Amino acid sequence: MVGINIERMKKIVLHIVVSAVVALMLLGTGRLFAEKAKPLEVGITEHLDSIVPADIMLTDQNGNLVNLKQLIKKPTVLCFVYYKCPGICSPLMNGLAEVIGETGLVLGKDYQAITISFDCSETYDLGQKKRLNYLKHIKGQDGNGWAFLTGDSANIARATKAIGFGFKKVNGEFIHEGSLIMISPEGKITRYLKGISFQPFEFKLAMLEASKGKSAPTLINVLSFCYTYDRKAEHYSLDITRITATFTLILALTLLIYLLVKGRKKKTVNA
């Protein structure tokens, strides 16, 4: 009798597993087609192996006009922020400043850093102030290896589009995602590190990959997996459908494994 119940339970759990897998596949496929139909308005769209365009002209912290691609002469870590940001920009910049001093690599010698304000209303003097502030946090490193740039709307649009950085202005502030973008000396995008804090080992590995021009996709993308951007409400919200399907699949697989092990033990005892 117990054996029959176990077999029935196996069939029920297997049905749940198959249903959950199908649900996740359909959800993922639907999102894939949606993203192909329309690029992300807010968030990161990875453009791995793409080359930074040669026609992006920006202004550095000293007021000099510079060509972004020509500025990239070493493995480069690039990030988009806006200098008056009240949200994640400061934690992102703090995270970058912290990891710069923890990798064992030398800024300005082994690699360089570029920060770009995507707010076209901000001027180079703001970049200069921000730069001086963050250089205090990277003592022992070459401050000349970290540039803070601004630009007009056309050049900012070219830069963000080429690198896959989507943002939107809402009620005077910008909605955007935090990320570091690794670029090879030849200007090829090799990796995205998403978030606002970074592990020294991961950062160093990504920088070494950039030095060799080797690209690698983002393995963990918690924000886009657990959250979706609500265009009407203009904020991120938990993707309950996907999370529920995932937990259902995990629980079902766990129960199935338990039943299989229990069934084998019973057969062994009966034998």
N, C-alpha and C positions, 0 to 999 in steps of 0.2 A: 504493500500500500504506500509505504514511504517512497519507494522507488518510483512509483507512478506519479506521485506528487512532485518529486524532483524533476522528472522528465517534463511534466506539464509546466513547471516553473521555468525550466530551461527554454522551452518554446516561447513562453510569454516574454521572458527577458530578452531573448534573441529578437523577437518582434519589436520590442522597444528600442533595442540597439539599432536595428535596421531603419526604423522610423526616424530616430534621432540623426543618424548619418545622412539619410535622405534630406531631412529638414535643413541640416547644416550645409549640405551641398547646394540645395536650391537657394538658400539664403546667400551663400557665397557667390553663386553664379549670378544671382540677381544683382548683387552689389557690384560684381565685376562688370556686367553689362552697363549698369548705371554709371560707373566711373568712366568707362570707355565712351559712353554717350556724352558725358559732360564732365570735364576736369573738376577736381575738388576746388570749391570756392574758398574754403577755409581748411587749412591743413597742409600736409606734405605729400606731394606726388613725386615719388622717386624717379629721377632721370639718370640712373646709373649708366656710365660709359658715355654720357653726353659731354660735349666740349663747351666750355664757357665761350659765348660769342665774343668776337673781336671788336665789336662796335659799341661796347658799354663804357660810357665815360662818366666818371664820378669825381667827387671833390674830396680830397683827404683832409686830415685834421689841421693842416697848415694853410688850407685854402687853395691848394694846387689841383689842377685838373689832371686826373690820372685815368689810364685805360685799365680796366679791371683785369683783363686777360694778361696784359703785359706786366701788371703788378704781381701776378702769381709766378714766382721764380723758384719756389721750393714747394715741398709738400705743404699744403695749406688747410687750415681749419677755418671755415667761414660760418658766420651766423648772422641772421637777420633779427634786428630788434628795432625799437624806436626809443630814443633817448629819454623821452618824458613818460615812458610807460609806467603805470602804477601797478602792473600785474607781474607776469612771469619773466619779464626781460631782466630785471635786476637779479633774481635768483639764477637765471640762466647765465648771466655774465659772471656772477660770483662762482658758479659751478665751473665755468671755463677757467677763471683765474686760479681756482684751487687746484684743478687737475694739471694746469700748466706747470705748477711747481712740484708735482708729485710723480712725474713720469720718468725722470732721469734724462729726458731729452732737453736740449737747449733751444729755447725760443730765439729765433733770429739766425741760428746756425743750422739746426736740424730741420726746422720747419718755421712757418710763419702763420700769423693769425690775422684775419680780416673781419671786422664787424661793420655791417652796413645798416644804416637806418632806412627802413622802408617808408617812413613818413617824409614825403617830399617837401613838407613845410619846414622841416628842421634844417638848420644851417651848420656849417663846419665848426663854428665856435662851440656848439653844444657837443659835437664829437670830440673836440679838443679837451673840454672839461671832463667828459666821461673817461677819456683815455688817461688823463693825468690821475684821476681817481683810482682806476684799476691798475695802473702801473705800480701804485704803492703796495698792491697785494702780490706782486710777482717779483720781489726782491731777488737779486742774483740772476735774473733773466735779462735779455737784451730787449728793452722797451721798443727799440726801432723795428722789431719784428712783429709788432701789433699795430695795424692801421685801423683807424675809425673813419668811415666814409659816409658821405651824404650825396644826394643827387636829385635831379629834377624828376618829374612824374614819368616822362618817357623812358629815361634810362633805368629808373627803379622798376618800371613795368617790365622792361626787357630782362633785367637781372632776375627778378622774382619768377618770371615765367620760365626762363631758361633753366633755373635751378629747381623749380617745382615748389615754390613757397607761396601758398595761398593765404590771403588775409582779407579782412573786411572791416570797414569803419562803421561803428554803431554808437550813436549818442556821444560823439566826440572821442571815443576810444576805439582801439583796434582789437579785433578778435583774431588770434593767431596761435600757432603751435610752437613749442620750444624745440629746437633741434640744432645740432652741429653738422655741417656738411664738409666732408673731406674731399680735397681736390688734389690731383697729381700735379707735378711741376709743369706738365704739358697742358694743364687746364681741364683734365678729364675728371668728372665727378665719380668718385670711387665708393663712397659710403655715407650713410646718414646715421647719426647717433641721436636718437630722440629722447627728450626729457629735459631736466634742468640740473641734474647732477650726474657725474660720470665717473666710472671706475678707471683708475690710472692704467691698469693693464689693458682694458678695452680700448681706451684712448690711444695708448702707445701702439697697440696692434693695428688699429685703424690708420694711424699715421704712417706706420711702416708699410702697410698695404698701399697707401697713397703714393709713397715714394717709389714703389715699383709699378704703379699704374694698375694694381689689381683691385677689381671691384667686388663688393660683397653686399648682398641684400640685408635689410634689417630683419633680424631673427625674432625680436620681440617688439610688438607694436601694440602696447596696452591701450593707448588712447583710442586708436581707430577700431580696435577690436571691441572694447567695452563701451565705447561712447559713439554716438552718432550726432551729427550737427543738425539741429532743428532749424531749418531756414526761416520758418514763420516766427518761432519764439526767439531766434537769433542767439542760441546758446547750445552747449553740448548737453546731451542727456544720455542716460544709461541705455544701452541696447539690450533690453530685457529679453527679447526673443532669442537673440544669439546666446546670451548668458544662460538662459533656461535650458536651451537645447544642449549646450555644452555640459552643464552639470547633470542633466538627465543622462547623457551618453556616458559620462564618467561613472555615475552611480550604477547604471545598468551593466556596464562592463565589469565593475567590481562585484556585483551580485552574481553575474554569469560565471566569473572565475571561481567564486566561492562555491556555487552549485556544482561546477565541474569537479572541483577538488573533493567536495563532499561525496559526490557520486562515485568517484574512483575509490575513495576510502571504503565506501560501503561494499563495492564489488570485491575489493581485496579481502574484507572481513568475511563475506559470504563464501569466497573461494576457499 
